[in-house]
Amino acid sequence: MSKDNKKRKFATDALHAGIVPDPSTGAIMTPIYQTSTFAQSAPGKHLGYEYARGKNPTREVLQNNLAALELGTVGLCFASGLAAIDAVLKLLKPGDEVISTRDLYGGSYRLFTGIFAKFGITFHFVDMGNIQEVSAHINEDTRLIWVETPTNPSMKIIDIEAIAKLTRQKNILLAVDNTFSSPALQQPLSLGADIVMHSLTKYIAGHSDVIMGALICRDEALGKELAYIQNASGAVPGPQDCFLSLRGIKTLAVRMKQHCENGRKIAHFLRSHPKVKQTNWPGFEDHCGFEIAKRQMKDFGGMVSFSLHEDTQEAAFRILEKFEVFSLAESLGGVESLAGHPATMTHAAIPRKDRLDMGLTDSMIRLSVGIEDIDDLIADLQQALT
Ligand SMILES: *Cc1c(COP(=O)(O)O)cnc(C)c1O
């Protein structure tokens, strides 16, 4: 529970919400409580901490901070983004149905179809841009709608409020994977979502040095259920990683500003380049999700993908191998710029026909635009495209 109920602006909350100087020493930086257990003065008599899988002071501060940033009341951290998603699915039982989006993060798709489908949960992957299609898949067994927006790597926008209208008054949870936006740009709980999920690995921790995930919700009973799963299944992060995430969050607001500014310039540069056939970035006024993005996001983020006129894997590889400032790597959201080839990297598990159906072409390159000087990033793209 966030104890900080004062209404402050996001950049201030990033530094202060849920964070108090350490009560035992006054340390400004939350200490790394590297301990598995806590001494009791008599059986059951302790200072609020018993065993660190259940509760660790460093993790607790991070959880409270994240709850505040997502406008929730309960925050829970996990050993990875996927462990956080895994915890949400453990709310379900055999026979339950889940509706999700077609161009879903590959790891989420694998967890749904490779693990949870075996336990009798049915998954429907639909075009979530089409609300009628979502609505048509809802039946009495539907328990969860899993949204990711903007989508990866096509950068499509899903209308969170419109989906929330379908789940409201029904016994259906709406969960939003908010990894691509971070709470600095989009706060799904305020748009009607029940659960927000993050891979903290990306923008929130922000420095490519941590693997971690989180869930945030507003409903206390739901929070209790998820906390039960967090402790019972035990996929918790270590205190040192929690410290690194807390440290990263302090600059989340300023980093996101720079990611968005650089992303905007790169999107426009790519769009006007003769070798580029299509640039996917939700900030273009003719992007099909522009109006929704403008409504539900504060800015358009630092993720940009593009396809070439020469639509082959080889043409994409030639560019990727020439980059000098962009690094060829999986992942996103760190301070340094990364480039990837979704068809052979993040989305390799998806059959080619399905990939093409969702606009993921052979030549598509996905950029996670970092916070380097924009002139150097544009120069790097210019030389790699030549
Ligand atoms: C990376 C990512 C995940 C998974 O998070 P991990 O921390 O790698 O387990 C989930 N969703 C999205 C959108 C991601 O980019």
The ligand as an ORCA input file, in Angstrom:
! r2SCAN-3c Opt
* xyz 0 1
  C      10.318     -8.102    -22.456
  C       8.850     -8.108    -22.449
  C       8.134     -9.008    -21.638
  C       8.810    -10.065    -20.788
  O       9.581     -9.512    -19.778
  P      10.906    -10.220    -19.198
  O      11.354     -9.258    -18.157
  O      11.865    -10.375    -20.340
  O      10.488    -11.540    -18.647
  C       6.755     -8.945    -21.677
  N       6.098     -8.060    -22.468
  C       6.756     -7.185    -23.241
  C       5.976     -6.236    -24.088
  C       8.154     -7.181    -23.275
  O       8.792     -6.335    -24.090
*
